[in-house]
Amino acid sequence: MRVIVQRAQQAQVSIDGNVQGAIDHGFVLLVGFQDGDGQAELDYVTHKILNLRVFSDAAGKMNLNIQQVGGAILSISQFTLYADTRHGNRPSFTDAGSPELASKLYDTFNRQLAASGVTVVTGEFGADMQVSLVNDGPVTICYDTDQR
């Protein structure tokens, strides 16, 4: 499982020109899965994201997590996180999880995040989406469960 976390002042996802979901401040998550991922990977990344202290406290230090600042999450499925670019100029996506597995894991992951009380909005799995955001900082964190 790979997740790119971007701290955002605002973000939205559109499909065919219609806004599917939007947040005022919080995280934009780009989420990808590979075959073999399961509940252990979901639990690990959910815990890491919910406890990630990258929001400023009263002293201006990155010391608060998303729950402490009342932030929201915009979660976007993105199989291209598993692009293999080692050979040639056209990426291969054979390392990405099967759509059936990835779709189930993505839904479960979003439910787990929301169960914490954080608002979670999503794009549409497998859709052609346009994501816009104002990256705050910028702060960008990468999680890869193969490297924990």
Disulfide bonds with the S-S distance in Angstrom:
none
